[in-house]
Amino acid sequence: MGLIVLVIALAALGFGFLQHLKGKRILAAPFKKTGDIARDPTSSDPKGALSTEGKVSPPAQALLAPCSKTPCLYYEVKIERLYEKEEKTQDGWKTVKGSSTLDTLKNGALATLDDGTGAIPVDFSKGGDFDNFKDGYKKELNGRGWSSNIQFGELSYDIPVISSSDGHTIGFKATERYVPVEGNLFVLGKIEGGKIVKPGWRSLMVSNKGRDGLLASTAKKKKFSLIGGGVGAVAAIPLMIFAPKADPAADTSCHSTIASVQKSCDDNLTSKYGNDYTWTVEKDGKFDVTVTPPSGKAYPLDPQIIIKNAAGDVVADVSEYASKATASVDVKAGTYTITVKDSGGDSVKGGFDYKLEIASLNKQADAKEPAVANAEGGEAPAAAANDGAPVQIDAAKLAAELMARQAHYDGKTLEVKGQVAEVVTDVDTTIVVFNTPESVTGVEAGVTATLPAKAKVKKGQFITVRGLANDDESGIILTGGELVTGGKSVAAAPKAGAAGKKPAGKKVQPRNSKK
């Protein structure tokens, strides 16, 4: 929810910034009376920018909107093709309807503006940023039998050649908009050849609100967009920080990196080249890599499993037709690439669903060295299991293990030593963010601790914090933390509540920085 609010807020801020630039452009362009421009068609602006306003007069050569034959200064007619096509999905063939633009007809007239001091020509042929468009014509023609020419009102349109791969044509649609020849207009453009024209890569600005009215409207939009965007951005931060922690067990999706084993996870294949997984094997052993397509599908995945070692040599290549495929391998410790693809190179709209699972066949070895399963289905070394004593580790090393997905400390008591990068305090809590290496893999790996308010901690200080580790999507949070000096607590953590629950840690966005 917080992320959605933040995206909307940023969009509002962006719109507000564009309105700010629009207002600056209006104020920066010299404003002159139409008669003054006619007598002296120059501008004090280095780029020739200039603005004026006056009553619009009908062009000497009348311009008519093609469908409605309405006199206008400028028009646009959008011609669309309506189609339906059959798309292959894993559930069978489905009929999909849609539209595509065949053509957009545009044209503008050469008209004059006059505020009573003299007329100045304005060239509307290149279009512009108009705020006074009117709807002229809109109609759909439905059916399957078409000649090479169709009629939209007074417009006769020749249909171009349409490829059969673009589906079956079921109709056409025309939408006409035009700028009427009426009232007073404010224009901002470039003076060239004795007339006002579109200024290079920027648009010709045209408004029926007048210069002052357009400035007021732009300022209002800017104000509300910036205020609304700012409030939304501020509101999004606590929503993201204090959002309920996702349950790792509820995440059944497959990840691109896998450590040793992988519980059954869900994935989707959209590319004919397949999905790649980086598989890290921590010790020599035998494994079964299994891909299972779902049952009941009309066109299920024909799974193919290709496993390569770090040198690019193929370790296994197994495929099946619409059924479970298993690659049994005996591999050395190291890094491998698992590719899951359709054996026939087929693809369907929406992709193929499947389940991936990696099981260890080293039962005797596993019994001697019990492992702790992590949230993604991998295994942690038995040494990482908590035997009652806190695990002592540097913040930098802990972050490196997190980035390599080799840390398995959730629910364990840690003593983390490191340099303070950031301190956030409120009435009853002090939150410390440790200085950690910058990520080179794109995986966030922050280390954060929640301390009692009485803990006196400063940025840049080297400290040791003892607390309960909680896995977070962007790192580790030590909750119920306490400062430790010489093995002794110097700022005790808050006690658990009556129900025996561990104190909740506040979530702070970790900050990675180079050492």
N, C-alpha and C positions, 0 to 999 in steps of 0.2 A: 504494500500500500504506500509506504513511504517513497519508494522509487517512482511509482506512478505520479504521486503528487509532485515530486522533484522534476520529472520530465515536463509536466504541464506548466510548472512554475518557470522553468528555463525557456519554454516556448513563449510564455507571456513576456518574459524579460527580453527575449530576442525581438518580439514584435514591438515592444516599447522602444528598444534601441533604434529600430528602423524608423519609427515615427520621429525620434529625436533627430536622426540624420535628415529626414524629410523636412522638418522644421528649419534646420540649419541651412538647407539648400534654398528654401524659399527666402529666408532672411538675407542670405549671401548674394542672391541675384539682384542686380540693380533694377528698381521698379521705375518705369517711365510711362508717361501718357502716350496714347496711340499716335497723336499728332506729332509729338516730339520725336518719336521713333521714325515716323514717315519723313520728317524733315532732316533727321540726322540718324540714319540707320547704323549706329555704332553702339558699342557697349564699353563701359569702363572696366568690365571684368576681363582679365587676361584671356579667358577661354571663350569670350563672346556671349556668356550667359546673360539673359535679360528676361524680365517679366512685365506683363501689362494686363489690363482687363478693359472690356468694353462690350457693347452690344454686338452680337454676331449678325452679319448680313448674309443672305443666301448667296452661295457661290455663283459666279458668272456661268459656269458650266455645271448644271444640276447633277447631283449624285443621288441615285435611288438605291435603296436596299433591295437586293435581287429578288427575294421571296415576296415581300409585301409591297414593293415599289413605293416605299415611304421616302420622301426627301430627307437627306441626312448629311452630316459632316463626315461621318465614318461609320463603317459597318463591319461585322464579322459574321460569317455563316459557317457553322461546324456541321459537316456531313459525316454521319456515322453508319457503319454497317452492323446490323444485328445478326448474330450467328448462333448456331448450336453445333457442338462437336461431341464425339464419343471419346472418352478418356478411359484408359485401362488402369484400374486400381487393383489392389490385392483382394478386394471384395467383389470384383467383377467389373464389367463395363458400365459406365455411367454417362448420362447425357448432361452436358454442361452448356449453359447459355451465357452469352457475353456480347460485348460490343467493341468495335475498334474504329478509330478515326480514319476515314478515307481522305478527307481534305478539309482545309479551313480557308475559306475565301475571305479576303480582306481588301479594303480599299478606302481611301479618304479623299476629301475635296480640298481645293484651295479657296478659302473663304477669307473675309476681312472682319476685323474688330474695330469699333469706333466708339470712343467715349465722349464724342462731341467735338474733339479737337482735330480730328482727321483720322482717316482709315489706314490700317496697317495689315498687309496680307499675312495669313497663317497657313502653313502647309500641314494638313492632317493626313497626308497619304501614307506616312510611315507609322501611323498609329500613335498611341500614347497611353498615359496613365489617366484614364477618364473616371470620374465619379458620377457621371450622369448618363450611363448606358440605360437604354430601354429595351424591353423584349418586343421583337417585331413579329416573329413567326416561330412556331414549334409544332412539329408533326412527325408521327411515325407512320410508315407504310409497311404493313405486315403482309406476308404471303411468301410463296416459294417460286412463283413464276415471274421472271423478270426479263424485260428487253434490255438492250444496251443503253437505254436512256430512261430516266425517271423525271417526274415533274413535282417540284415542291413549290406550290403557289405559282408565282410567275417565273420561277427559276427552272430551267431545263438543264439537267445534269447528266453527263455521260459517265457511265459506270466503268471504272478501269477493270483490267483483267484481274481476277481473283483466283489465287491458287487453291486447289482442292484440299491442300493440307491445312487450310485455315478454317475448315469446317463447312457446314451447310448454311448458305445465306437464307435467313428467314425474314429479312426486312431491312429497311433503311430509315434513318432519322435525320432531320434537319433542325438546327436551332439558330435562329437569327437574332442578333442584337445590333442596335444602332444608336448613334448620338444625334439627337434632333437638332434642327437649325432653329434655335429659339433662345431668348433671354440673353443675359450677360454672362460672359465667360472670362475666367482668369486663366492665362496661359504662361508657362515658364519654359523657355527653350533657348535656342541660340539664334542670334541675328546673322543671317547669311543671304547675300544677294538681294537685300532690301526686303526680306520677309523673315518671319520667325519659323524655324524648322526644328526637327528633332536634333538634340545636341549629342551627336556621336553615339557612344555606347549607352548613354542614359536616355530615359524616356522623356517624351514631351509631356509635361504636366498640364492637365486641363481640368478645371473645376467650375461648376456653376454656383459655388458658394462665395466667390470673390476672394481676394487675397486675405483680408482680415478673417473672414469666415473659415477659410481653409486652415489658416494658422491656429485659430481657436479650436477647430475640430482635431487637428493634429496634436496640439498640446494636451487636450483632454484624453485622447487615446493613449498618448505617452504616459500621462500621469497615472491613469488607472491600470495600465499594463505593468508599469514598473512597480507600483505599490502592490498590486495583486501578485505579481511574480515574486517580489521580495518576501511578502508574507507567506506565500506558498513554499518558497525555498527554506525559510526559517522553520516553518511547521514540519517540513519533510525530514529535517535532521533528527528531532527526537523520535519521530515515527520509525526512522531506520535504526536509531540507536537502541530504543527500548522495545523494538518489535519482538514478539515471542520467538524464542530460539527454535529453529527447525529441528525436528527429531531426526537424527541421522538414520535411525532404523526405518523411517518412512521414505527415505530416498532409495528407490529401486532402480534408478537409471544407471547405465554404465558410464564409467569415466574413461578418459583417454589414457590414463596411466593406471597400471595394476601392479600391486605388490604380491608376489607369490600365488595366492589363491584368490578366487572371486566368487562370492555367492551369486546365485542366479540373478541377473540384472536385465533390464529392458533397454533395447536400443532400436533405432530405425535406420534403414539403409536407403539413401536417395541417390547415391552416385554409382554408376556402373563400375567405377574403379574400386569401390569398397570402402569400408571403415577400417582405420588403422588404430591399434592399441599398442602402447609401449609397456611391455611386460618385464618386470624385474624379478628374477629368480634369485633368492637370497642364498640358497644352498643347493647342491646337486640333488637331483631326485627325479621321480617319475610323476607325470601329471596327465590328466585328461582335460582337453579343451573342447567344450561342447557348445554347439550352436543349434538352437531348437526353434524352427518356425512355428507360428501359432496354427492350431487346427481350425478347420471350418472355413478357410479362405479359398476363394476361387482360383487365385493365382498367388500361392505362397512362395516364399523365398526357396530357391534351390541352393542350399548353403554350400559354400566352399571356404575352407579354412586353410590359410597359408601362413606358416610360421618361419621366420628367418632370424638368424643370429645377427650379432653386431657387424659381422663381416659381409652380410648380405646372402649367405648361403641358406638354401631352403632346408629347413629341419623337418617340415611336414607339409603335405599338400593333400587334403582330403575333401571330397565333395559327395553330396547325396542329392537325390531328386525328391523335393517337397517333403523331406523328413529330416529327423535329427542327424547331425553329422558330428562325429567325435574324432579328434586327433589325439592319439596317445603318444606321448613323447618322453624320452629319457634325456634330460638336459643337464648341462653344467650351470653353475651359478653364473649369472651375467644378465645382460639386457637383450631382449628379443622384441621383434615386431610381429604382432598377430594381425592379419588382414582377413576380414570377413566380407565376402562378396557373393553375388549371384553367379553360379557356375556358368550360366549361359550368357552372362553380360546383359541380362534383361533389366528393365527398369519400369516402374509403375508410378502413376501420379500419387503423391503422398508417401511414397517409399514403402519398403518391406519392413514389417515388424519382426523382431526375433528376440530370443533370450540367449545370453552368453553366460557360461559358467566355467570356472577353472577349478578342478578338484585335485588335491594332492593324493598320490597313491602310496606315500611313505608313512604308513600307519605305525610301524614299529618305531621309526625315528621320531614321529610326532608324539608317541606315547612317552618316550624318554625325555623329550624336550617340549613340554606343553607350551602352546602358543596362545596369545591373546588376540582374538579377532578384532579388527578395527571396523570403523563404521562403513567402510567401502567393501568389506568382505575379504580384505587382505589379512595377513598375519603379522603380528609384531613379535620380535624376539622375546623368548621367555625371560630374559634378563630385565625386560621392561616392566614385568609384573611387579606390583607393589607388595613388598613383604612387611610393611608396617613402618619402615624407616623412610623418611623423605628422600626423593631422588634429587641429587644435587647436580645442577647443570647451568652453564652460562646461557644468557639470553640469546647471544649470537649463534651458539651451537644449536639451541632449541629451534630457532627460526630456520636454520639450515636444514634440520631434520624435517621440519614442517614443509619446506619448499620441495624437498625430495620425497615427501609423503612417506617418511620412515619413522615418524613420531607417533607413538601410541600411548598417550599419557592421560586420556580422558578418565576422570574419577580418581586419579592418583594425587598424592601430596608431593609437591615439588618445592625445592629451594632454588630459586632462580636468581643468579647474580648478573648484574649488568649496569650500564650507564642509563640514567634517566634522560629520555628525549623530550618528554612532555608531561606536565602535571595539570590535572583538572580537579578542582575542589568545589564542594558545596557544603551544606550545613552539617551533614553526617558522614560524608564519604570523601576520601582522597583517591583519585584514579591516576595510576602511573602507567605511562607508555614507555617501554624499554627501547633503547636504540638498537636496531637490528639491521643486518645487511640488506641492500637493495635487491629486490627480486630480479633475476635474469630469465626466469621461466614464465613469468606472468602470473604465478601463483602467489597470492597474498600470504604473508607469514609474519604477522605481528604478534608481539607478546605484551599483554596488558595485565595489570594487577589492581584489585580493589582493596584499599586499605582504610582503616578507620580515620575519622576526621583529624584526630590528634596526631597522626603521623606527620612529622615535619620533613618533607622531602623537597629538594630543589632540582631544577633542571641542570644536567651535567654531572650530578652526583652519582657515585657508584654505590649501589645498595644491594642487599640480599633480601628477597621476599619469600616467605613460606606461605603456601596456599593450596587450595584444591583446584586441580586443573580441569577446565571445561573446554572441550573442542568448540570452536566457533568457525563459521565459514571463511573467516579471514585470519585465523590464527588461534592462539591459546589465551584464555582469560583465567587468571588465578583469583578465585573468589574466596572471601573470608580471609584475606591476606594479612600478614603481620610482618613487620620489619624484624630482621634477625641480625644481631651483632655478637660475634664470638660464640655462636651456637645458641644464644639466648634471645628470647623475644623482648624487644624494647618498645613495641607498640602493639598491644594485643588486639586480635581480631574480634569483631562483634560475636557474641554468643549466638548459637542457633536458637530458633524460636521454640515455643512450647511443643510443637509437633515434631521437633527434631529435624527440621528441614535446614539444609545448608543455606547461608545467607546468599541472596541473589547478587551477582555482580552487574554493574552497569556496563553497557556495551559502548566502547569508544573506538572510533575508526583508527586502526593502527597506522603508524607512520614508519615506513622503511627509509633508512638513510645509510649512505656509504660510511664505513668506518674510516 
